Each structure stands twice: as structure tokens, then as C-alpha cells.
Amino acid sequence: MDAKTQIIVLLFSYFYGLIFYFLSKLNNYIIKSKKRLFRSIITILFTYNIVLIYLIILYKLNNGAFHIYFLLMGILGYLTSSKYLNKMLKNVKFPLSLAKFKKK
């Protein structure tokens, strides 16, 4: 794998970590008021689909070669998003649609 492909996949993994955090928060807001068994099943299916989509896109980008630093970049993107998303949402005057789910 050449350096250009590795940089593309590293950036993709980072941004996928950001997207995963946002989608997992959205998933939690949507299923918050449901029964425990239903929440567990939906969370398992959600995680399965997110990982499957990541692997399919990774396969398209670099023929499915997986390195540990791709996973580390995804985790870094997730942690970055979890740290700064709440700070960013406080500064936004028009809250995102996630606020609608919080009220329910």
C-alpha cells in the first residue's frame, strides 16, 4: 500500500470516528424511552451495521487491508468528537435536530 492510500484511509478513519460518535448519540436519543430488550437489540444491530459499512468502504479504498493505526485514528476521531461536540453545541444559536429528541 502506497503512502497516498494510507493517508486517505487514515483521514477516512478519523472522520468515520466523528460520524460514528454523532450517529451513536442520535441512536441513543431515539431509543432512550424504549424497553431494555429493544434497546439492546437495536444497539447491537446499529454497531454491526456501522462496522460492516466501515469494512466495506475500507475494502473499496485499499482492498480491505486493515492496520491497527486505522483503528486508532477512528478512536481518536471518536474521542475528539466526544470532547468537543458539547462545547460546539453550546455555542450554536440554532440547536441541531438532536434537541428535538432530548425533549421526548
PAROSE-824491 format. One record per atom (N, C-alpha, C): residue number from 0; chain; atom name; x, y, z. Coordinates in pm, 1 decimal, padded with zeros to 6 digits. Layout:
N
NUM_A_CA_X_Y_Z
...
This chain:
104
0_A_N_00085.4_-00116.5_00000.0
0_A_CA_00000.0_00000.0_00000.0
0_A_C_00090.1_00123.0_00000.0
1_A_N_00062.4_00214.1_-00091.6
1_A_CA_00144.8_00333.4_-00101.4
1_A_C_00103.8_00438.6_00001.3
2_A_N_00186.0_00542.0_00013.5
2_A_CA_00165.3_00644.2_00116.4
2_A_C_00037.2_00724.0_00092.9
3_A_N_00003.9_00749.9_-00031.9
3_A_CA_-00117.6_00826.1_-00062.9
3_A_C_-00241.6_00751.0_-00014.5
4_A_N_-00247.1_00622.7_-00039.9
4_A_CA_-00360.7_00541.1_00003.4
4_A_C_-00368.6_00536.5_00155.3
5_A_N_-00254.9_00525.4_00221.9
5_A_CA_-00255.8_00522.6_00368.1
5_A_C_-00307.7_00653.3_00426.6
6_A_N_-00268.1_00765.8_00369.5
6_A_CA_-00315.7_00895.5_00418.8
6_A_C_-00465.8_00908.6_00397.2
7_A_N_-00513.9_00865.4_00282.0
7_A_CA_-00657.8_00871.2_00254.3
7_A_C_-00734.6_00785.8_00354.5
8_A_N_-00685.6_00666.0_00381.7
8_A_CA_-00754.9_00576.4_00474.2
8_A_C_-00745.3_00628.4_00617.8
9_A_N_-00633.4_00688.2_00654.2
9_A_CA_-00621.8_00747.3_00787.5
9_A_C_-00722.1_00861.7_00806.2
10_A_N_-00731.8_00948.0_00708.0
10_A_CA_-00829.5_01057.6_00715.4
10_A_C_-00972.2_01004.1_00717.9
11_A_N_-00998.7_00902.4_00636.2
11_A_CA_-01130.9_00841.2_00636.2
11_A_C_-01162.2_00781.9_00773.0
12_A_N_-01066.3_00713.3_00833.7
12_A_CA_-01088.8_00652.3_00964.9
12_A_C_-01116.3_00757.9_01070.7
13_A_N_-01045.3_00869.1_01064.3
13_A_CA_-01066.9_00977.6_01160.3
13_A_C_-01208.4_01034.9_01146.0
14_A_N_-01246.5_01066.3_01023.7
14_A_CA_-01378.9_01123.1_01001.8
14_A_C_-01489.3_01021.2_01027.8
15_A_N_-01459.8_00894.4_01006.8
15_A_CA_-01559.0_00790.9_01037.9
15_A_C_-01578.7_00781.7_01189.2
16_A_N_-01474.2_00805.8_01267.0
16_A_CA_-01488.3_00811.8_01412.2
16_A_C_-01578.2_00926.5_01454.6
17_A_N_-01565.2_01042.3_01388.0
17_A_CA_-01653.2_01156.1_01414.7
17_A_C_-01798.2_01121.6_01381.7
18_A_N_-01817.7_01061.0_01266.5
18_A_CA_-01952.8_01024.2_01223.9
18_A_C_-02011.2_00918.3_01316.8
19_A_N_-01927.8_00823.7_01358.8
19_A_CA_-01975.8_00718.9_01449.0
19_A_C_-02022.5_00777.6_01580.9
20_A_N_-01951.8_00875.8_01634.1
20_A_CA_-01994.1_00938.8_01758.5
20_A_C_-02129.2_01007.8_01740.9
21_A_N_-02143.0_01084.8_01633.4
21_A_CA_-02267.5_01155.5_01609.5
21_A_C_-02383.5_01058.2_01592.3
22_A_N_-02364.0_00952.2_01514.9
22_A_CA_-02471.2_00854.9_01492.9
22_A_C_-02504.2_00776.2_01619.2
23_A_N_-02404.3_00747.1_01700.6
23_A_CA_-02433.3_00674.6_01825.2
23_A_C_-02511.2_00762.5_01922.9
24_A_N_-02480.3_00893.5_01926.9
24_A_CA_-02560.0_00984.3_02010.4
24_A_C_-02703.9_00991.6_01959.4
25_A_N_-02719.1_01000.6_01829.8
25_A_CA_-02851.9_01004.5_01770.8
25_A_C_-02928.0_00875.7_01800.4
26_A_N_-02860.9_00762.5_01790.4
26_A_CA_-02922.8_00633.9_01821.4
26_A_C_-02968.2_00630.1_01967.2
27_A_N_-02885.7_00679.3_02057.7
27_A_CA_-02922.4_00679.7_02199.2
27_A_C_-03041.6_00769.9_02226.8
28_A_N_-03048.9_00883.5_02160.0
28_A_CA_-03162.8_00973.4_02179.9
28_A_C_-03292.4_00911.6_02127.8
29_A_N_-03282.1_00840.9_02016.3
29_A_CA_-03402.2_00783.4_01957.0
29_A_C_-03457.0_00667.9_02041.1
30_A_N_-03370.7_00581.3_02091.0
30_A_CA_-03418.4_00462.3_02161.9
30_A_C_-03418.7_00478.7_02312.9
31_A_N_-03403.8_00599.5_02360.3
31_A_CA_-03393.5_00624.0_02504.2
31_A_C_-03516.7_00576.6_02581.6
32_A_N_-03634.2_00596.4_02527.3
32_A_CA_-03756.5_00565.4_02600.5
32_A_C_-03810.2_00425.4_02571.4
33_A_N_-03738.7_00344.8_02500.3
33_A_CA_-03785.9_00210.9_02465.7
33_A_C_-03751.1_00111.0_02575.5
34_A_N_-03802.4_-00009.5_02561.1
34_A_CA_-03774.5_-00116.0_02657.6
34_A_C_-03629.4_-00160.8_02646.4
35_A_N_-03580.5_-00219.8_02754.5
35_A_CA_-03439.1_-00257.1_02763.1
35_A_C_-03399.1_-00359.3_02657.0
36_A_N_-03481.6_-00461.0_02634.1
36_A_CA_-03450.0_-00563.2_02534.5
36_A_C_-03444.9_-00501.2_02395.0
37_A_N_-03541.4_-00415.5_02365.5
37_A_CA_-03545.1_-00348.0_02236.1
37_A_C_-03420.7_-00260.6_02217.3
38_A_N_-03380.8_-00187.4_02320.9
38_A_CA_-03260.5_-00103.6_02313.2
38_A_C_-03137.3_-00187.5_02286.6
39_A_N_-03127.3_-00301.2_02353.5
39_A_CA_-03010.1_-00387.2_02335.5
39_A_C_-03002.0_-00441.0_02193.2
40_A_N_-03113.8_-00486.0_02141.3
40_A_CA_-03115.2_-00540.6_02005.6
40_A_C_-03081.5_-00431.9_01903.9
41_A_N_-03141.2_-00315.2_01918.5
41_A_CA_-03115.0_-00205.4_01825.0
41_A_C_-02969.1_-00161.0_01833.1
42_A_N_-02912.6_-00156.3_01953.1
42_A_CA_-02772.6_-00115.7_01968.1
42_A_C_-02678.7_-00217.2_01904.3
43_A_N_-02706.6_-00344.7_01920.5
43_A_CA_-02623.7_-00448.8_01858.1
43_A_C_-02631.4_-00438.9_01706.7
44_A_N_-02751.8_-00422.5_01653.3
44_A_CA_-02767.6_-00409.8_01508.0
44_A_C_-02701.6_-00283.0_01455.5
45_A_N_-02714.0_-00174.1_01529.9
45_A_CA_-02651.2_-00048.0_01490.6
45_A_C_-02499.7_-00063.6_01483.5
46_A_N_-02440.9_-00121.1_01585.9
46_A_CA_-02295.5_-00139.5_01589.0
46_A_C_-02249.9_-00232.4_01477.2
47_A_N_-02324.4_-00338.9_01455.6
47_A_CA_-02291.8_-00432.6_01348.0
47_A_C_-02292.3_-00361.3_01213.1
48_A_N_-02395.3_-00280.6_01188.0
48_A_CA_-02405.0_-00209.2_01060.3
48_A_C_-02294.0_-00106.5_01043.4
49_A_N_-02259.8_-00035.2_01149.6
49_A_CA_-02153.4_00064.5_01140.9
49_A_C_-02019.5_-00001.9_01107.9
50_A_N_-01990.2_-00111.5_01173.7
50_A_CA_-01864.2_-00182.6_01147.7
50_A_C_-01864.1_-00240.8_01006.7
51_A_N_-01977.0_-00295.0_00964.0
51_A_CA_-01985.4_-00351.9_00829.6
51_A_C_-01966.5_-00244.7_00722.6
52_A_N_-02027.2_-00129.4_00741.1
52_A_CA_-02009.7_-00019.6_00645.3
52_A_C_-01863.7_00025.6_00641.8
53_A_N_-01800.5_00033.5_00759.8
53_A_CA_-01658.7_00071.6_00764.6
53_A_C_-01572.6_-00027.7_00687.2
54_A_N_-01596.8_-00155.5_00706.8
54_A_CA_-01516.3_-00257.0_00638.1
54_A_C_-01540.3_-00256.6_00487.9
55_A_N_-01663.3_-00233.0_00445.2
55_A_CA_-01692.1_-00227.0_00302.0
55_A_C_-01620.6_-00108.5_00238.2
56_A_N_-01626.6_00007.0_00302.3
56_A_CA_-01557.4_00124.4_00247.0
56_A_C_-01406.7_00104.7_00251.8
57_A_N_-01356.6_00042.7_00357.8
57_A_CA_-01214.3_00013.1_00366.2
57_A_C_-01171.9_-00082.0_00254.8
58_A_N_-01257.0_-00177.6_00223.0
58_A_CA_-01228.3_-00269.0_00113.3
58_A_C_-01222.7_-00194.9_-00019.7
59_A_N_-01311.6_-00097.7_-00037.1
59_A_CA_-01311.5_-00020.4_-00161.6
59_A_C_-01188.9_00070.7_-00171.7
60_A_N_-01143.3_00123.7_-00058.2
60_A_CA_-01030.1_00216.8_-00060.7
60_A_C_-00895.9_00146.7_-00080.0
61_A_N_-00874.5_00036.0_-00008.7
61_A_CA_-00742.0_-00026.8_-00014.7
61_A_C_-00747.8_-00179.2_-00015.4
62_A_N_-00848.0_-00234.6_-00078.0
62_A_CA_-00864.3_-00380.0_-00091.4
62_A_C_-00873.2_-00451.4_00043.0
63_A_N_-00924.0_-00384.9_00142.6
63_A_CA_-00952.5_-00448.3_00270.7
63_A_C_-00834.4_-00465.9_00363.5
64_A_N_-00721.0_-00406.1_00333.5
64_A_CA_-00606.8_-00415.7_00424.4
64_A_C_-00636.3_-00334.8_00549.8
65_A_N_-00621.5_-00398.4_00664.0
65_A_CA_-00653.9_-00332.6_00790.5
65_A_C_-00529.1_-00329.4_00877.4
66_A_N_-00497.8_-00210.9_00928.1
66_A_CA_-00385.6_-00194.0_01019.3
66_A_C_-00436.9_-00135.3_01149.7
67_A_N_-00362.4_-00155.3_01254.7
67_A_CA_-00406.3_-00110.6_01386.5
67_A_C_-00415.1_00041.6_01392.3
68_A_N_-00332.8_00112.0_01315.8
68_A_CA_-00337.5_00257.5_01321.6
68_A_C_-00463.1_00312.9_01254.1
69_A_N_-00529.7_00236.4_01168.4
69_A_CA_-00660.6_00278.9_01117.4
69_A_C_-00761.7_00280.5_01231.5
70_A_N_-00757.9_00178.2_01313.1
70_A_CA_-00847.0_00169.9_01428.8
70_A_C_-00816.1_00281.7_01528.4
71_A_N_-00688.7_00308.1_01549.8
71_A_CA_-00650.0_00415.5_01642.1
71_A_C_-00697.0_00552.3_01592.8
72_A_N_-00692.8_00575.1_01462.4
72_A_CA_-00743.0_00701.9_01408.5
72_A_C_-00894.1_00712.3_01425.2
73_A_N_-00965.1_00601.6_01409.7
73_A_CA_-01109.9_00602.2_01432.9
73_A_C_-01142.2_00632.8_01577.7
74_A_N_-01066.2_00574.4_01668.5
74_A_CA_-01086.8_00601.4_01811.7
74_A_C_-01052.1_00746.7_01843.7
75_A_N_-00946.5_00798.0_01782.6
75_A_CA_-00909.6_00937.7_01802.8
75_A_C_-01019.5_01031.9_01752.4
76_A_N_-01077.4_01000.7_01638.9
76_A_CA_-01188.6_01080.3_01587.3
76_A_C_-01308.8_01075.2_01679.3
77_A_N_-01338.2_00957.8_01734.0
77_A_CA_-01449.7_00942.2_01828.0
77_A_C_-01425.8_01024.9_01954.0
78_A_N_-01305.1_01016.1_02008.5
78_A_CA_-01273.6_01089.8_02131.3
78_A_C_-01272.4_01240.3_02108.5
79_A_N_-01219.9_01282.8_01994.7
79_A_CA_-01221.0_01424.8_01961.8
79_A_C_-01363.4_01477.0_01953.2
80_A_N_-01446.2_01400.7_01887.8
80_A_CA_-01585.3_01441.9_01872.3
80_A_C_-01657.3_01444.0_02005.5
81_A_N_-01631.9_01344.7_02089.8
81_A_CA_-01699.9_01341.0_02219.5
81_A_C_-01655.6_01455.9_02309.1
82_A_N_-01532.0_01500.5_02294.0
82_A_CA_-01482.2_01608.4_02378.3
82_A_C_-01533.2_01744.5_02332.7
83_A_N_-01538.6_01766.2_02201.8
83_A_CA_-01567.1_01899.2_02150.8
83_A_C_-01710.2_01920.1_02101.6
84_A_N_-01787.9_01814.5_02083.3
84_A_CA_-01922.8_01832.8_02031.1
84_A_C_-02011.1_01910.2_02127.2
85_A_N_-02004.9_01879.0_02254.9
85_A_CA_-02087.2_01951.0_02351.6
85_A_C_-02047.6_02097.9_02359.6
86_A_N_-01918.2_02127.2_02350.2
86_A_CA_-01874.1_02266.5_02350.5
86_A_C_-01923.6_02340.0_02226.5
87_A_N_-01921.4_02272.1_02113.6
87_A_CA_-01967.2_02335.5_01990.3
87_A_C_-02118.0_02357.8_01993.2
88_A_N_-02194.2_02263.1_02047.0
88_A_CA_-02339.6_02276.8_02050.6
88_A_C_-02383.4_02389.2_02143.1
89_A_N_-02306.5_02418.1_02246.6
89_A_CA_-02340.6_02528.7_02336.1
89_A_C_-02325.9_02663.5_02266.4
90_A_N_-02236.0_02671.8_02170.5
90_A_CA_-02211.2_02797.1_02100.5
90_A_C_-02302.3_02818.5_01980.2
91_A_N_-02379.7_02718.2_01942.6
91_A_CA_-02468.5_02730.2_01827.7
91_A_C_-02599.2_02794.1_01872.8
92_A_N_-02643.4_02896.0_01801.9
92_A_CA_-02766.7_02965.1_01839.2
92_A_C_-02889.3_02884.5_01800.1
93_A_N_-02885.1_02817.3_01687.9
93_A_CA_-02995.6_02733.9_01643.1
93_A_C_-02956.1_02588.4_01666.6
94_A_N_-03009.1_02527.4_01773.7
94_A_CA_-02967.9_02390.9_01805.7
94_A_C_-03004.9_02292.5_01695.3
95_A_N_-02926.6_02190.5_01686.8
95_A_CA_-02949.8_02087.6_01586.4
95_A_C_-03075.4_02008.3_01618.1
96_A_N_-03110.6_01922.7_01529.0
96_A_CA_-03232.6_01844.5_01546.7
96_A_C_-03221.7_01745.7_01663.0
97_A_N_-03103.3_01729.1_01719.5
97_A_CA_-03089.0_01638.4_01833.3
97_A_C_-03166.5_01690.6_01954.6
98_A_N_-03184.3_01819.6_01963.1
98_A_CA_-03257.0_01875.5_02074.9
98_A_C_-03402.4_01830.2_02074.7
99_A_N_-03457.5_01803.5_01957.8
99_A_CA_-03594.6_01753.3_01949.6
99_A_C_-03606.3_01617.2_02016.9
100_A_N_-03503.6_01534.3_02001.0
100_A_CA_-03506.9_01401.4_02059.9
100_A_C_-03486.9_01406.6_02211.4
101_A_N_-03414.4_01505.2_02260.7
101_A_CA_-03391.9_01518.2_02405.0
101_A_C_-03521.1_01547.1_02479.0
102_A_N_-03608.6_01623.3_02418.1
102_A_CA_-03732.5_01663.3_02483.9
102_A_C_-03827.1_01545.8_02503.8
103_A_N_-03821.0_01445.7_02419.1
103_A_CA_-03913.4_01332.9_02428.1
103_A_C_-03876.7_01239.7_02534.8
